[in-house]
């Protein structure tokens, strides 16, 4: 483990945070009574792999509709999945409602410790630490991507990510204070977001610059070292727009797997070569559009052909949604892109 830095890291950072903390709807101001656990938990789940700018308005929509964990627990799975559309990583939405129901069944109060929080659906090590520190004031070591970057630079940790994470966690542990642990965690996040950015960090504005070993090295961007990303595999598929009497056929994706449980346009297989009209949802005189839609998932790149057809007969394979109001269907981003492209081509 890197030796603890000699300066008062926590004190310097908290002084900076008291003046520069971001105003976010799930936070309490620095030094104020701790934020409500429900709001902290909801924000942390939403913020996984998603930017603050994207989450802020969606968080406010969620708490306006479901202001507490009990009301969220009463939501239908379909309503929640539709409300989550566009946020991506849809397993989070399934875990969200499962967690809300578990908390409600246990009296409606979130556990106040990391250990207790880890037992909840969808709450991993980072999320449990963040909730424990921010909502309950427990001393916890909170390391997200921003914190990892700040600490890797502060201690000039040479190992590449992800191998460096044990050393980063140990270094974060060494500077985490007993008091104001939640403010300290959020200060680290804000510093990484606003000052200690991946490229062109504003080191001269950083409250920790005089203690930062990466800054002293003259090349702070060298930390943390990242391995080159492998190219994403390419897959192909076809999305089917089957219209009948002004309505378009939508299906519910299987509960398990990618985009599980979401309302969607029918699609054939996602495979290594264009599948054409394989696994079409019903018989129709299909026309392939010239335009394709590209969407990049975490583990692969998907290119989708667009097939449009007029359905002659009713089908019970899904639900028939008003085509002119397709935006209200709560489709995941990839299907919303396809719907928009098809509507433009009409």
C-alpha positions, 0 to 999 in steps of 0.5 A: 500500500502506498504510504499515507501522504503527509498533508491533511488530505481530508481537511483540504478537500472538505474545505474545498467542497464546502465552497464548491459542492455541486447542487444535486437534487439527491444531495444535502448541502455540505455539513447539513443533515444527511440526505434521505436514504431513498434518494441516495440509493435511487441516485446511486443506482441511476448513476451507474454507467450514466452521467449526472447530466442524464440522470438529474432530470430523470431522477426528478421525474422518478421522485415526483412519481414515486416519492418514497420506497413504499410507492416505488415498491407498489409500481408495476414492473411494466410502468417502472421499465417504461419509466427507465427507458433511455437510461440503459443497463436495464438490469438496474431497473429490475433490481431497483424494484426488487430492492424497493420491495425487499426494503418495504417488506422489511419495514420500509427502512434501508439498513444503515450499514455496508453489510446490511446494504450489501444484502439488498438486490442490486446493491454491490460493494461500491453502492453499499459504501456510498449509501452507508457514507452519504445517507448514514454517516458511516465511515466507508471507503467509496471508490467510483471511477472519479475517485479512482482517478483522483487517488491514482494520481494523488499517490502516483499508483503505477499499476494499470487498471483494473489491476490497480484497484486494490492499491487504490482502495487501500490508498483511499482507506488511508485518507478517508476521515472518520467524520464527514465520510459522506461529504468526503466521498462526494468531494472526491467525486466532485473533484474528479468530475470538475478538476481532476478530469481524465484529460487536461486536468486543472491541476492549478485549481486543485486543493490537493495539488501540493500533495499530489505525486502525479502533479509533481511528476509533471505528467498527471495524465499518465495516471491511472494507466489504462490498458488499450480497449479491445475492439467490440465484436460486431453483430447484425439484426433486423427490426420489424415495423409491422403496422395495422390500422395506424398501430404498430406491433410491440412485444415484451422482451424476455425477463432475463437477458439484454433489455429484459422485460422491456417493451420493444419492436420485434427483432430477429436474431443478433448475429455475426452476419445480417440475418435478413427477414429471419424470425419475422414476427408475422406474415407481411409484405416486408420492405427493407429500408435503405437506412440502418441503425447502429447502437453500441452496447457494453460488449458489442456493436449492433447494426440493425436493418429496418423492415417495414410491413403492413399486417393483414391480420391481427396478431396476439404476439404482442400489443398494438400501439398507436404509431403516431404516439410511439414516443410514449411507449417507453422503448429502450434507446436502440428501439427508439432510434429505429422507430424514429428512423422509420417514421422519418422514412414514411 
